[in-house]
Amino acid sequence: MDILTPIKPEVLAVKFIPNVSPSLAESMELPAGIRSIGLFTCTIDDAGYTAIDEATKHALVEVVYAKSFYAGAAHASGPLSGEFIGIIGGPDPAEVRSGMEAAFQCLRDEAWFYTADKEGKIAFYPHLISRTGSYLSKLAGIREGESLAYLIAPPLESVVGVDAALKASEVKVCSWFGPPTETNFGGALLTGSQSACRAACEAFGDMVVNIAGNPQDLAYYL
């Protein structure tokens, strides 16, 4: 896969509530035992979802809220909004802080988009999750600890890329994100063995890069 420049997420705001008010806890439908929460916003939503799943693998926390913002970071409601808000909850501030640290390390070291063209205008996310935490396992409908290929790209590229990924390895669709999502992308979560998911990520990336360099099948267009 001819990966070009990484596009790394930026954490814009971080706050902790050590003891959530009972009324807010009820409104948020916090599970029993969740007394503390940590909140953050960042510039890339799929990186954010990956990071909060990582938090559940390193601390006694749950994801209690996670949302993408419409039209993405370029059209954010304010300078601290980005395109994602994630909230994790736990029994005490120490567990929540530990989970947040794991999430931020994931954002710094692993969960990145890449450019598919030299101009940097086409971005895609071919991310291998070797072992899922509780959040993405539930979202994908798989057992905790299984592997996922987390594949995201612009609308057309995402559909063709997911098809290429499925044909390249022994994986199956867990969740398909038909375009447009809130951020006007598309993609899927695919599961299989770790090696199969890695091959799916590579095939997806190869196809997105290929489309970036050759966007029209001229024989059909003409």
KAGI-V545222 format. One record per run of one state. SS is the DSSP state (alpha for helix, beta for strand, coil for the rest). FROM is the first residue (numbers start at 1). TO is the last residue. If there is no record, write none. Layout:
SS;FROM;TO + SS;FROM;TO
This chain:
coil;1;5 + beta;6;8 + coil;9;10 + beta;11;17 + coil;18;21 + alpha;22;27 + coil;28;35 + beta;36;42 + coil;43;44 + alpha;45;55 + coil;56;60 + beta;61;68 + coil;69;72 + alpha;73;75 + coil;76;83 + beta;84;90 + coil;91;92 + alpha;93;109 + coil;110;111 + beta;112;115 + coil;116;122 + beta;123;129 + coil;130;133 + alpha;134;140 + coil;141;146 + beta;147;154 + alpha;155;168 + coil;169;171 + beta;172;177 + coil;178;184 + beta;185;192 + coil;193;193 + alpha;194;213 + coil;214;217 + alpha;218;221 + coil;222;222
